[in-house]
């Protein structure tokens, strides 16, 4: 459980950075490939 939570936090960190860096352009900056990469990191 802890490992999974830690993994998700690590995977979401780049996403959080993107949202903080460019909140207005987040949806445009985040491409489907980025989402796939984040999901892949979450899955392991």
Secondary structure, DSSP 8 states (H G I E B T S, - for coil): -HHHHHHHHHHHHHHHHHHHH-TTTHHHH--HHHHHHHHHHHH-
